[in-house]
């Protein structure tokens, strides 16, 4: 793929004299045998995010650039990508917070690539649906928040926005596609910690195996990249503690009443 | 199973066709990584080093079967400065792996997960102190 150096068209929403940043964007189109990089220069202001710049590029320079976003405020988890080698949500990553120079933008890793900056996150959704974690946390309210006048109470949703950054950062998912991964295991921990009328046993069955919580090798990178402080690595560690106690109790039960384990 | 929320990329949205994984070589790519990943990398490198040393150790011990002269020859090599430096490296790798093992065990039991960085720093601090003390003995700085 040819590497292009493109500049903003004068008069296209941008002041040519305004500050600009160059984005080096990983490109892959369906059917291409190789990936490549394209460079785009976009106008920036003090609050311009990487997503702002990319959507500007798409609108004014290259409509073929594929990316995905929705809410623009870190709630939907759809604009995950790797910026300067870090897994981030592009909608809350400001260009002014990045070091001077070119900004590299790549798709998330460890998930099948669809095109350019879009990865196929369907398998993550399917796995999370397998855990069936309720969306609302009932054991606590929204910490530090006071309901506005006329609002009865605030609903505390679960932290994970299912963005897949943790899956991209995990070195074990990188080498083992069968591993359940941090998002799914973190969700399983939440269900075990707070079942909310759900049966947690299917979650135990999912995570207490070779490709479950025991496959995690404690690099804690999922914690580092999590944009909502869901902290899956800590949850996996706690899940292991629970699974261990579960196993010990089951072993003791079997040996206390051996007749029950006869085939 | 019926999806809980019916989430989907949407009808007609193509599924990804490139695996796009870093693979096992990505384990050692520490760019933009953090302390927990360094613990992960140190554990792997020290583990591989110790496995390699195990085989070297067996080869060395086999010199005993070849008689006193062979063993004496090995001892002369074993006390040479390059080999003593190798011993210091071996001790450091052993300590790093052992103390990292304490971290892995505690986290594996679901303990101190929220303090894993402080735990690793403390354990590596102890490993470094013991390695320095051992190095000074091995290299003859202290008797």
Interface residues (C-beta under 8 A of the other chain):
Chain A: X28 X30 X84 X85 X86 X107 X109 X110 X111 X112 X113 X114 X115 X119 X120 X121 X122 X125 X126 X129 X130 X132 X135 X162 X171 X173 X174 X175 X177 X217 X218 X219 X220 X221 X223 X224 X233 X234 X237 X238 X239 X240 X241 X242 X244
Chain B: X1 X3 X4 X5 X7 X8 X9 X13 X14 X15 X16 X17 X18 X19 X20 X21 X22 X23 X24 X26 X27 X31 X32 X33 X34 X35 X36 X37 X39 X40 X43 X103 X104 X107 X108 X109 X110 X111 X113 X114 X116 X117
